[in-house]
Amino acid sequence: MQFQLTGQQIEVTPALRAHAESRLDRLTRLDEKCLGLTMVLSLDKLQHCADATLSTTGAALHAAACGADMYASIDMVFDKLAAQLRRHRDKVTDKHQQEARDARQIG
């Protein structure tokens, strides 16, 4: 999976990059069809914000989170993306199972 991490008005330190990459394997375990993740870290006054877009086959999932700590914001974004990815995977799985049932009834 392609991973791009950028900072807006903040320098992306190796520690921030390592923390984000360590959370990335959680998404790849949920679904192998993830194509890429683009994450933007920004600093708005005292709010540390993380904004991420996950590209998968058939959908683009987006999540954003702000908090007092950048590490907590990154964790919240990955939690939101994981929940969205689970829902998307369940939708796709249910649709394929429904198509298989319909094909058996016709045939």
Jmol script that loads the backbone (N, CA, C; Angstrom):
load data "model"
ATOM      1  N   MET A   1       0.844  -1.164   0.000  1.00  0.00           N
ATOM      2  CA  MET A   1       0.000   0.000   0.000  1.00  0.00           C
ATOM      3  C   MET A   1       0.900   1.242   0.000  1.00  0.00           C
ATOM      4  N   GLN A   2       0.461   2.229  -0.740  1.00  0.00           N
ATOM      5  CA  GLN A   2       1.187   3.481  -0.825  1.00  0.00           C
ATOM      6  C   GLN A   2       0.784   4.374   0.349  1.00  0.00           C
ATOM      7  N   PHE A   3       1.749   4.976   1.024  1.00  0.00           N
ATOM      8  CA  PHE A   3       1.481   5.810   2.197  1.00  0.00           C
ATOM      9  C   PHE A   3       2.180   7.142   2.025  1.00  0.00           C
ATOM     10  N   GLN A   4       1.409   8.232   2.124  1.00  0.00           N
ATOM     11  CA  GLN A   4       1.964   9.568   1.987  1.00  0.00           C
ATOM     12  C   GLN A   4       1.572  10.374   3.224  1.00  0.00           C
ATOM     13  N   LEU A   5       2.563  10.921   3.908  1.00  0.00           N
ATOM     14  CA  LEU A   5       2.341  11.713   5.116  1.00  0.00           C
ATOM     15  C   LEU A   5       2.955  13.080   4.915  1.00  0.00           C
ATOM     16  N   THR A   6       2.141  14.119   5.015  1.00  0.00           N
ATOM     17  CA  THR A   6       2.631  15.481   4.849  1.00  0.00           C
ATOM     18  C   THR A   6       2.211  16.321   6.037  1.00  0.00           C
ATOM     19  N   GLY A   7       2.900  17.421   6.211  1.00  0.00           N
ATOM     20  CA  GLY A   7       2.595  18.336   7.296  1.00  0.00           C
ATOM     21  C   GLY A   7       2.265  19.715   6.762  1.00  0.00           C
ATOM     22  N   GLN A   8       1.258  20.316   7.343  1.00  0.00           N
ATOM     23  CA  GLN A   8       0.858  21.665   6.967  1.00  0.00           C
ATOM     24  C   GLN A   8       1.106  22.550   8.181  1.00  0.00           C
ATOM     25  N   GLN A   9       2.069  23.440   8.080  1.00  0.00           N
ATOM     26  CA  GLN A   9       2.503  24.308   9.165  1.00  0.00           C
ATOM     27  C   GLN A   9       3.068  23.509  10.336  1.00  0.00           C
ATOM     28  N   ILE A  10       3.552  22.326  10.050  1.00  0.00           N
ATOM     29  CA  ILE A  10       4.180  21.481  11.069  1.00  0.00           C
ATOM     30  C   ILE A  10       5.204  20.589  10.373  1.00  0.00           C
ATOM     31  N   GLU A  11       6.303  20.354  11.039  1.00  0.00           N
ATOM     32  CA  GLU A  11       7.321  19.457  10.488  1.00  0.00           C
ATOM     33  C   GLU A  11       6.986  18.028  10.900  1.00  0.00           C
ATOM     34  N   VAL A  12       7.005  17.132   9.934  1.00  0.00           N
ATOM     35  CA  VAL A  12       6.734  15.723  10.209  1.00  0.00           C
ATOM     36  C   VAL A  12       8.033  15.096  10.701  1.00  0.00           C
ATOM     37  N   THR A  13       8.065  14.805  11.977  1.00  0.00           N
ATOM     38  CA  THR A  13       9.260  14.227  12.573  1.00  0.00           C
ATOM     39  C   THR A  13       9.301  12.723  12.319  1.00  0.00           C
ATOM     40  N   PRO A  14      10.470  12.125  12.418  1.00  0.00           N
ATOM     41  CA  PRO A  14      10.546  10.660  12.259  1.00  0.00           C
ATOM     42  C   PRO A  14       9.680   9.909  13.280  1.00  0.00           C
ATOM     43  N   ALA A  15       9.510  10.469  14.474  1.00  0.00           N
ATOM     44  CA  ALA A  15       8.676   9.818  15.480  1.00  0.00           C
ATOM     45  C   ALA A  15       7.202   9.833  15.065  1.00  0.00           C
ATOM     46  N   LEU A  16       6.732  10.955  14.511  1.00  0.00           N
ATOM     47  CA  LEU A  16       5.346  11.020  14.025  1.00  0.00           C
ATOM     48  C   LEU A  16       5.140  10.053  12.873  1.00  0.00           C
ATOM     49  N   ARG A  17       6.106  10.000  11.950  1.00  0.00           N
ATOM     50  CA  ARG A  17       6.003   9.087  10.808  1.00  0.00           C
ATOM     51  C   ARG A  17       5.993   7.635  11.283  1.00  0.00           C
ATOM     52  N   ALA A  18       6.838   7.304  12.233  1.00  0.00           N
ATOM     53  CA  ALA A  18       6.891   5.929  12.748  1.00  0.00           C
ATOM     54  C   ALA A  18       5.585   5.563  13.456  1.00  0.00           C
ATOM     55  N   HIS A  19       5.005   6.505  14.177  1.00  0.00           N
ATOM     56  CA  HIS A  19       3.739   6.228  14.869  1.00  0.00           C
ATOM     57  C   HIS A  19       2.620   5.972  13.859  1.00  0.00           C
ATOM     58  N   ALA A  20       2.559   6.789  12.810  1.00  0.00           N
ATOM     59  CA  ALA A  20       1.529   6.617  11.789  1.00  0.00           C
ATOM     60  C   ALA A  20       1.726   5.303  11.040  1.00  0.00           C
ATOM     61  N   GLU A  21       2.957   4.960  10.723  1.00  0.00           N
ATOM     62  CA  GLU A  21       3.225   3.707  10.007  1.00  0.00           C
ATOM     63  C   GLU A  21       2.925   2.491  10.869  1.00  0.00           C
ATOM     64  N   SER A  22       3.121   2.614  12.172  1.00  0.00           N
ATOM     65  CA  SER A  22       2.815   1.476  13.044  1.00  0.00           C
ATOM     66  C   SER A  22       1.307   1.234  13.108  1.00  0.00           C
ATOM     67  N   ARG A  23       0.508   2.272  12.976  1.00  0.00           N
ATOM     68  CA  ARG A  23      -0.942   2.124  12.973  1.00  0.00           C
ATOM     69  C   ARG A  23      -1.468   1.666  11.606  1.00  0.00           C
ATOM     70  N   LEU A  24      -0.652   1.821  10.582  1.00  0.00           N
ATOM     71  CA  LEU A  24      -1.067   1.498   9.221  1.00  0.00           C
ATOM     72  C   LEU A  24      -1.321   0.002   9.031  1.00  0.00           C
ATOM     73  N   ASP A  25      -0.565  -0.838   9.697  1.00  0.00           N
ATOM     74  CA  ASP A  25      -0.742  -2.288   9.511  1.00  0.00           C
ATOM     75  C   ASP A  25      -2.110  -2.759  10.001  1.00  0.00           C
ATOM     76  N   ARG A  26      -2.725  -2.010  10.901  1.00  0.00           N
ATOM     77  CA  ARG A  26      -4.076  -2.355  11.366  1.00  0.00           C
ATOM     78  C   ARG A  26      -5.075  -2.290  10.213  1.00  0.00           C
ATOM     79  N   LEU A  27      -4.935  -1.291   9.342  1.00  0.00           N
ATOM     80  CA  LEU A  27      -5.837  -1.168   8.199  1.00  0.00           C
ATOM     81  C   LEU A  27      -5.577  -2.258   7.168  1.00  0.00           C
ATOM     82  N   THR A  28      -4.323  -2.585   6.936  1.00  0.00           N
ATOM     83  CA  THR A  28      -4.015  -3.612   5.947  1.00  0.00           C
ATOM     84  C   THR A  28      -4.458  -4.993   6.423  1.00  0.00           C
ATOM     85  N   ARG A  29      -4.511  -5.213   7.744  1.00  0.00           N
ATOM     86  CA  ARG A  29      -5.025  -6.483   8.252  1.00  0.00           C
ATOM     87  C   ARG A  29      -6.527  -6.598   8.036  1.00  0.00           C
ATOM     88  N   LEU A  30      -7.235  -5.460   8.087  1.00  0.00           N
ATOM     89  CA  LEU A  30      -8.686  -5.485   7.877  1.00  0.00           C
ATOM     90  C   LEU A  30      -9.050  -5.776   6.431  1.00  0.00           C
ATOM     91  N   ASP A  31      -8.303  -5.189   5.496  1.00  0.00           N
ATOM     92  CA  ASP A  31      -8.631  -5.367   4.082  1.00  0.00           C
ATOM     93  C   ASP A  31      -7.349  -5.260   3.263  1.00  0.00           C
ATOM     94  N   GLU A  32      -7.083  -6.270   2.460  1.00  0.00           N
ATOM     95  CA  GLU A  32      -5.866  -6.293   1.649  1.00  0.00           C
ATOM     96  C   GLU A  32      -6.006  -5.431   0.398  1.00  0.00           C
ATOM     97  N   LYS A  33      -7.211  -4.967   0.098  1.00  0.00           N
ATOM     98  CA  LYS A  33      -7.458  -4.231  -1.134  1.00  0.00           C
ATOM     99  C   LYS A  33      -7.262  -2.730  -0.982  1.00  0.00           C
ATOM    100  N   CYS A  34      -6.590  -2.297   0.079  1.00  0.00           N
ATOM    101  CA  CYS A  34      -6.292  -0.878   0.273  1.00  0.00           C
ATOM    102  C   CYS A  34      -5.199  -0.473  -0.707  1.00  0.00           C
ATOM    103  N   LEU A  35      -5.451   0.573  -1.468  1.00  0.00           N
ATOM    104  CA  LEU A  35      -4.499   1.004  -2.477  1.00  0.00           C
ATOM    105  C   LEU A  35      -3.524   2.042  -1.943  1.00  0.00           C
ATOM    106  N   GLY A  36      -4.027   3.013  -1.205  1.00  0.00           N
ATOM    107  CA  GLY A  36      -3.148   4.055  -0.711  1.00  0.00           C
ATOM    108  C   GLY A  36      -3.793   4.872   0.390  1.00  0.00           C
ATOM    109  N   LEU A  37      -2.944   5.513   1.184  1.00  0.00           N
ATOM    110  CA  LEU A  37      -3.398   6.364   2.273  1.00  0.00           C
ATOM    111  C   LEU A  37      -2.642   7.675   2.197  1.00  0.00           C
ATOM    112  N   THR A  38      -3.393   8.768   2.178  1.00  0.00           N
ATOM    113  CA  THR A  38      -2.806  10.100   2.191  1.00  0.00           C
ATOM    114  C   THR A  38      -3.217  10.766   3.490  1.00  0.00           C
ATOM    115  N   MET A  39      -2.237  11.204   4.270  1.00  0.00           N
ATOM    116  CA  MET A  39      -2.523  11.819   5.554  1.00  0.00           C
ATOM    117  C   MET A  39      -1.857  13.183   5.635  1.00  0.00           C
ATOM    118  N   VAL A  40      -2.616  14.170   6.101  1.00  0.00           N
ATOM    119  CA  VAL A  40      -2.113  15.523   6.274  1.00  0.00           C
ATOM    120  C   VAL A  40      -2.232  15.886   7.745  1.00  0.00           C
ATOM    121  N   LEU A  41      -1.109  16.261   8.333  1.00  0.00           N
ATOM    122  CA  LEU A  41      -1.089  16.707   9.722  1.00  0.00           C
ATOM    123  C   LEU A  41      -0.989  18.226   9.717  1.00  0.00           C
ATOM    124  N   SER A  42      -1.822  18.881  10.523  1.00  0.00           N
ATOM    125  CA  SER A  42      -1.803  20.349  10.547  1.00  0.00           C
ATOM    126  C   SER A  42      -1.925  20.849  11.976  1.00  0.00           C
ATOM    127  N   LEU A  43      -1.544  22.098  12.144  1.00  0.00           N
ATOM    128  CA  LEU A  43      -1.579  22.734  13.451  1.00  0.00           C
ATOM    129  C   LEU A  43      -2.370  24.025  13.310  1.00  0.00           C
ATOM    130  N   ASP A  44      -3.537  24.089  13.964  1.00  0.00           N
ATOM    131  CA  ASP A  44      -4.392  25.268  13.952  1.00  0.00           C
ATOM    132  C   ASP A  44      -4.467  25.810  15.375  1.00  0.00           C
ATOM    133  N   LYS A  45      -3.714  26.857  15.628  1.00  0.00           N
ATOM    134  CA  LYS A  45      -3.598  27.442  16.971  1.00  0.00           C
ATOM    135  C   LYS A  45      -3.176  26.355  17.949  1.00  0.00           C
ATOM    136  N   LEU A  46      -4.051  25.910  18.815  1.00  0.00           N
ATOM    137  CA  LEU A  46      -3.684  24.856  19.772  1.00  0.00           C
ATOM    138  C   LEU A  46      -4.271  23.505  19.408  1.00  0.00           C
ATOM    139  N   GLN A  47      -4.937  23.421  18.261  1.00  0.00           N
ATOM    140  CA  GLN A  47      -5.547  22.172  17.818  1.00  0.00           C
ATOM    141  C   GLN A  47      -4.596  21.429  16.882  1.00  0.00           C
ATOM    142  N   HIS A  48      -4.287  20.207  17.212  1.00  0.00           N
ATOM    143  CA  HIS A  48      -3.491  19.343  16.359  1.00  0.00           C
ATOM    144  C   HIS A  48      -4.470  18.491  15.558  1.00  0.00           C
ATOM    145  N   CYS A  49      -4.460  18.657  14.236  1.00  0.00           N
ATOM    146  CA  CYS A  49      -5.443  17.977  13.390  1.00  0.00           C
ATOM    147  C   CYS A  49      -4.757  16.974  12.474  1.00  0.00           C
ATOM    148  N   ALA A  50      -5.438  15.872  12.264  1.00  0.00           N
ATOM    149  CA  ALA A  50      -4.995  14.847  11.317  1.00  0.00           C
ATOM    150  C   ALA A  50      -6.156  14.584  10.365  1.00  0.00           C
ATOM    151  N   ASP A  51      -5.849  14.570   9.077  1.00  0.00           N
ATOM    152  CA  ASP A  51      -6.852  14.419   8.028  1.00  0.00           C
ATOM    153  C   ASP A  51      -6.347  13.313   7.100  1.00  0.00           C
ATOM    154  N   ALA A  52      -7.146  12.284   6.856  1.00  0.00           N
ATOM    155  CA  ALA A  52      -6.674  11.141   6.074  1.00  0.00           C
ATOM    156  C   ALA A  52      -7.714  10.698   5.065  1.00  0.00           C
ATOM    157  N   THR A  53      -7.216  10.248   3.903  1.00  0.00           N
ATOM    158  CA  THR A  53      -8.059   9.680   2.859  1.00  0.00           C
ATOM    159  C   THR A  53      -7.484   8.322   2.478  1.00  0.00           C
ATOM    160  N   LEU A  54      -8.302   7.293   2.607  1.00  0.00           N
ATOM    161  CA  LEU A  54      -7.902   5.923   2.294  1.00  0.00           C
ATOM    162  C   LEU A  54      -8.556   5.510   0.988  1.00  0.00           C
ATOM    163  N   SER A  55      -7.751   5.126   0.012  1.00  0.00           N
ATOM    164  CA  SER A  55      -8.270   4.666  -1.275  1.00  0.00           C
ATOM    165  C   SER A  55      -8.323   3.146  -1.277  1.00  0.00           C
ATOM    166  N   THR A  56      -9.513   2.614  -1.545  1.00  0.00           N
ATOM    167  CA  THR A  56      -9.692   1.176  -1.662  1.00  0.00           C
ATOM    168  C   THR A  56     -10.348   0.885  -2.999  1.00  0.00           C
ATOM    169  N   THR A  57     -10.448  -0.374  -3.328  1.00  0.00           N
ATOM    170  CA  THR A  57     -11.142  -0.718  -4.565  1.00  0.00           C
ATOM    171  C   THR A  57     -12.622  -0.450  -4.365  1.00  0.00           C
ATOM    172  N   GLY A  58     -13.140   0.501  -5.112  1.00  0.00           N
ATOM    173  CA  GLY A  58     -14.560   0.802  -5.062  1.00  0.00           C
ATOM    174  C   GLY A  58     -14.952   1.975  -4.194  1.00  0.00           C
ATOM    175  N   ALA A  59     -14.044   2.528  -3.386  1.00  0.00           N
ATOM    176  CA  ALA A  59     -14.431   3.638  -2.511  1.00  0.00           C
ATOM    177  C   ALA A  59     -13.203   4.410  -2.051  1.00  0.00           C
ATOM    178  N   ALA A  60     -13.460   5.643  -1.650  1.00  0.00           N
ATOM    179  CA  ALA A  60     -12.437   6.474  -1.007  1.00  0.00           C
ATOM    180  C   ALA A  60     -13.005   6.869   0.345  1.00  0.00           C
ATOM    181  N   LEU A  61     -12.355   6.483   1.407  1.00  0.00           N
ATOM    182  CA  LEU A  61     -12.823   6.736   2.764  1.00  0.00           C
ATOM    183  C   LEU A  61     -12.046   7.907   3.347  1.00  0.00           C
ATOM    184  N   HIS A  62     -12.743   8.822   4.024  1.00  0.00           N
ATOM    185  CA  HIS A  62     -12.129  10.031   4.549  1.00  0.00           C
ATOM    186  C   HIS A  62     -12.452  10.171   6.031  1.00  0.00           C
ATOM    187  N   ALA A  63     -11.455  10.592   6.811  1.00  0.00           N
ATOM    188  CA  ALA A  63     -11.655  10.830   8.240  1.00  0.00           C
ATOM    189  C   ALA A  63     -10.773  11.985   8.691  1.00  0.00           C
ATOM    190  N   ALA A  64     -11.251  12.707   9.682  1.00  0.00           N
ATOM    191  CA  ALA A  64     -10.493  13.819  10.246  1.00  0.00           C
ATOM    192  C   ALA A  64     -10.699  13.836  11.750  1.00  0.00           C
ATOM    193  N   ALA A  65      -9.678  14.281  12.479  1.00  0.00           N
ATOM    194  CA  ALA A  65      -9.770  14.374  13.930  1.00  0.00           C
ATOM    195  C   ALA A  65      -8.855  15.479  14.421  1.00  0.00           C
ATOM    196  N   CYS A  66      -9.285  16.171  15.450  1.00  0.00           N
ATOM    197  CA  CYS A  66      -8.489  17.226  16.074  1.00  0.00           C
ATOM    198  C   CYS A  66      -8.442  16.977  17.573  1.00  0.00           C
ATOM    199  N   GLY A  67      -7.326  17.327  18.157  1.00  0.00           N
ATOM    200  CA  GLY A  67      -7.172  17.145  19.592  1.00  0.00           C
ATOM    201  C   GLY A  67      -6.023  17.982  20.113  1.00  0.00           C
ATOM    202  N   ALA A  68      -5.731  17.829  21.378  1.00  0.00           N
ATOM    203  CA  ALA A  68      -4.661  18.587  22.003  1.00  0.00           C
ATOM    204  C   ALA A  68      -3.288  17.976  21.727  1.00  0.00           C
ATOM    205  N   ASP A  69      -3.257  16.719  21.282  1.00  0.00           N
ATOM    206  CA  ASP A  69      -2.008  15.996  21.046  1.00  0.00           C
ATOM    207  C   ASP A  69      -2.044  15.391  19.648  1.00  0.00           C
ATOM    208  N   MET A  70      -0.947  15.513  18.914  1.00  0.00           N
ATOM    209  CA  MET A  70      -0.911  14.998  17.545  1.00  0.00           C
ATOM    210  C   MET A  70      -1.001  13.474  17.517  1.00  0.00           C
ATOM    211  N   TYR A  71      -0.378  12.810  18.461  1.00  0.00           N
ATOM    212  CA  TYR A  71      -0.429  11.345  18.498  1.00  0.00           C
ATOM    213  C   TYR A  71      -1.862  10.858  18.738  1.00  0.00           C
ATOM    214  N   ALA A  72      -2.591  11.546  19.611  1.00  0.00           N
ATOM    215  CA  ALA A  72      -3.981  11.180  19.872  1.00  0.00           C
ATOM    216  C   ALA A  72      -4.840  11.426  18.633  1.00  0.00           C
ATOM    217  N   SER A  73      -4.556  12.501  17.909  1.00  0.00           N
ATOM    218  CA  SER A  73      -5.301  12.792  16.678  1.00  0.00           C
ATOM    219  C   SER A  73      -5.063  11.714  15.633  1.00  0.00           C
ATOM    220  N   ILE A  74      -3.837  11.267  15.500  1.00  0.00           N
ATOM    221  CA  ILE A  74      -3.509  10.199  14.553  1.00  0.00           C
ATOM    222  C   ILE A  74      -4.246   8.917  14.937  1.00  0.00           C
ATOM    223  N   ASP A  75      -4.256   8.596  16.229  1.00  0.00           N
ATOM    224  CA  ASP A  75      -4.963   7.398  16.695  1.00  0.00           C
ATOM    225  C   ASP A  75      -6.456   7.482  16.402  1.00  0.00           C
ATOM    226  N   MET A  76      -7.058   8.667  16.633  1.00  0.00           N
ATOM    227  CA  MET A  76      -8.490   8.831  16.374  1.00  0.00           C
ATOM    228  C   MET A  76      -8.812   8.673  14.896  1.00  0.00           C
ATOM    229  N   VAL A  77      -7.944   9.202  14.026  1.00  0.00           N
ATOM    230  CA  VAL A  77      -8.166   9.080  12.578  1.00  0.00           C
ATOM    231  C   VAL A  77      -8.116   7.619  12.159  1.00  0.00           C
ATOM    232  N   PHE A  78      -7.140   6.876  12.657  1.00  0.00           N
ATOM    233  CA  PHE A  78      -7.038   5.468  12.291  1.00  0.00           C
ATOM    234  C   PHE A  78      -8.211   4.661  12.840  1.00  0.00           C
ATOM    235  N   ASP A  79      -8.709   5.018  14.024  1.00  0.00           N
ATOM    236  CA  ASP A  79      -9.893   4.340  14.557  1.00  0.00           C
ATOM    237  C   ASP A  79     -11.106   4.590  13.667  1.00  0.00           C
ATOM    238  N   LYS A  80     -11.286   5.839  13.225  1.00  0.00           N
ATOM    239  CA  LYS A  80     -12.409   6.174  12.346  1.00  0.00           C
ATOM    240  C   LYS A  80     -12.285   5.462  11.001  1.00  0.00           C
ATOM    241  N   LEU A  81     -11.076   5.446  10.439  1.00  0.00           N
ATOM    242  CA  LEU A  81     -10.879   4.758   9.160  1.00  0.00           C
ATOM    243  C   LEU A  81     -11.125   3.258   9.282  1.00  0.00           C
ATOM    244  N   ALA A  82     -10.712   2.668  10.398  1.00  0.00           N
ATOM    245  CA  ALA A  82     -10.926   1.232  10.592  1.00  0.00           C
ATOM    246  C   ALA A  82     -12.418   0.926  10.656  1.00  0.00           C
ATOM    247  N   ALA A  83     -13.186   1.761  11.338  1.00  0.00           N
ATOM    248  CA  ALA A  83     -14.633   1.545  11.414  1.00  0.00           C
ATOM    249  C   ALA A  83     -15.278   1.696  10.034  1.00  0.00           C
ATOM    250  N   GLN A  84     -14.865   2.707   9.285  1.00  0.00           N
ATOM    251  CA  GLN A  84     -15.410   2.903   7.942  1.00  0.00           C
ATOM    252  C   GLN A  84     -15.041   1.738   7.029  1.00  0.00           C
ATOM    253  N   LEU A  85     -13.814   1.250   7.156  1.00  0.00           N
ATOM    254  CA  LEU A  85     -13.351   0.146   6.311  1.00  0.00           C
ATOM    255  C   LEU A  85     -14.129  -1.134   6.635  1.00  0.00           C
ATOM    256  N   ARG A  86     -14.411  -1.371   7.912  1.00  0.00           N
ATOM    257  CA  ARG A  86     -15.228  -2.535   8.286  1.00  0.00           C
ATOM    258  C   ARG A  86     -16.619  -2.449   7.668  1.00  0.00           C
ATOM    259  N   ARG A  87     -17.250  -1.264   7.769  1.00  0.00           N
ATOM    260  CA  ARG A  87     -18.591  -1.093   7.196  1.00  0.00           C
ATOM    261  C   ARG A  87     -18.560  -1.273   5.685  1.00  0.00           C
ATOM    262  N   HIS A  88     -17.543  -0.713   5.023  1.00  0.00           N
ATOM    263  CA  HIS A  88     -17.439  -0.848   3.571  1.00  0.00           C
ATOM    264  C   HIS A  88     -17.241  -2.309   3.172  1.00  0.00           C
ATOM    265  N   ARG A  89     -16.382  -3.019   3.889  1.00  0.00           N
ATOM    266  CA  ARG A  89     -16.121  -4.420   3.587  1.00  0.00           C
ATOM    267  C   ARG A  89     -17.382  -5.265   3.781  1.00  0.00           C
ATOM    268  N   ASP A  90     -18.148  -4.969   4.837  1.00  0.00           N
ATOM    269  CA  ASP A  90     -19.392  -5.701   5.080  1.00  0.00           C
ATOM    270  C   ASP A  90     -20.412  -5.444   3.982  1.00  0.00           C
ATOM    271  N   LYS A  91     -20.491  -4.215   3.501  1.00  0.00           N
ATOM    272  CA  LYS A  91     -21.413  -3.899   2.405  1.00  0.00           C
ATOM    273  C   LYS A  91     -21.057  -4.683   1.154  1.00  0.00           C
ATOM    274  N   VAL A  92     -19.793  -4.688   0.807  1.00  0.00           N
ATOM    275  CA  VAL A  92     -19.338  -5.387  -0.396  1.00  0.00           C
ATOM    276  C   VAL A  92     -19.566  -6.882  -0.255  1.00  0.00           C
ATOM    277  N   THR A  93     -19.265  -7.433   0.907  1.00  0.00           N
ATOM    278  CA  THR A  93     -19.447  -8.862   1.142  1.00  0.00           C
ATOM    279  C   THR A  93     -20.916  -9.229   1.060  1.00  0.00           C
ATOM    280  N   ASP A  94     -21.791  -8.448   1.669  1.00  0.00           N
ATOM    281  CA  ASP A  94     -23.226  -8.731   1.635  1.00  0.00           C
ATOM    282  C   ASP A  94     -23.761  -8.674   0.213  1.00  0.00           C
ATOM    283  N   LYS A  95     -23.288  -7.718  -0.569  1.00  0.00           N
ATOM    284  CA  LYS A  95     -23.755  -7.576  -1.945  1.00  0.00           C
ATOM    285  C   LYS A  95     -23.374  -8.802  -2.766  1.00  0.00           C
ATOM    286  N   HIS A  96     -22.134  -9.274  -2.610  1.00  0.00           N
ATOM    287  CA  HIS A  96     -21.698 -10.440  -3.369  1.00  0.00           C
ATOM    288  C   HIS A  96     -22.451 -11.703  -2.931  1.00  0.00           C
ATOM    289  N   GLN A  97     -22.742 -11.815  -1.653  1.00  0.00           N
ATOM    290  CA  GLN A  97     -23.495 -12.973  -1.187  1.00  0.00           C
ATOM    291  C   GLN A  97     -24.917 -12.935  -1.729  1.00  0.00           C
ATOM    292  N   GLN A  98     -25.513 -11.755  -1.789  1.00  0.00           N
ATOM    293  CA  GLN A  98     -26.860 -11.616  -2.341  1.00  0.00           C
ATOM    294  C   GLN A  98     -26.876 -11.986  -3.822  1.00  0.00           C
ATOM    295  N   GLU A  99     -25.857 -11.549  -4.573  1.00  0.00           N
ATOM    296  CA  GLU A  99     -25.779 -11.894  -5.993  1.00  0.00           C
ATOM    297  C   GLU A  99     -25.623 -13.396  -6.179  1.00  0.00           C
ATOM    298  N   ALA A 100     -24.863 -14.046  -5.312  1.00  0.00           N
ATOM    299  CA  ALA A 100     -24.673 -15.493  -5.411  1.00  0.00           C
ATOM    300  C   ALA A 100     -25.981 -16.229  -5.124  1.00  0.00           C
ATOM    301  N   ARG A 101     -26.743 -15.757  -4.145  1.00  0.00           N
ATOM    302  CA  ARG A 101     -28.044 -16.382  -3.853  1.00  0.00           C
ATOM    303  C   ARG A 101     -29.002 -16.216  -5.023  1.00  0.00           C
ATOM    304  N   ASP A 102     -29.021 -15.023  -5.619  1.00  0.00           N
ATOM    305  CA  ASP A 102     -29.891 -14.781  -6.761  1.00  0.00           C
ATOM    306  C   ASP A 102     -29.516 -15.656  -7.941  1.00  0.00           C
ATOM    307  N   ALA A 103     -28.230 -15.849  -8.177  1.00  0.00           N
ATOM    308  CA  ALA A 103     -27.771 -16.674  -9.292  1.00  0.00           C
ATOM    309  C   ALA A 103     -28.180 -18.130  -9.090  1.00  0.00           C
ATOM    310  N   ARG A 104     -28.134 -18.609  -7.833  1.00  0.00           N
ATOM    311  CA  ARG A 104     -28.541 -19.997  -7.561  1.00  0.00           C
ATOM    312  C   ARG A 104     -30.035 -20.176  -7.738  1.00  0.00           C
ATOM    313  N   GLN A 105     -30.821 -19.177  -7.429  1.00  0.00           N
ATOM    314  CA  GLN A 105     -32.258 -19.294  -7.570  1.00  0.00           C
ATOM    315  C   GLN A 105     -32.662 -19.291  -9.038  1.00  0.00           C
ATOM    316  N   ILE A 106     -31.952 -18.515  -9.856  1.00  0.00           N
ATOM    317  CA  ILE A 106     -32.270 -18.442 -11.281  1.00  0.00           C
ATOM    318  C   ILE A 106     -31.847 -19.725 -11.960  1.00  0.00           C
ATOM    319  N   GLY A 107     -30.661 -20.216 -11.653  1.00  0.00           N
ATOM    320  CA  GLY A 107     -30.072 -21.373 -12.330  1.00  0.00           C
ATOM    321  C   GLY A 107     -30.612 -22.631 -11.851  1.00  0.00           C
TER     322      GLY A 107
END
end "model"
wireframe off; spacefill off
backbone 0.3
color backbone group
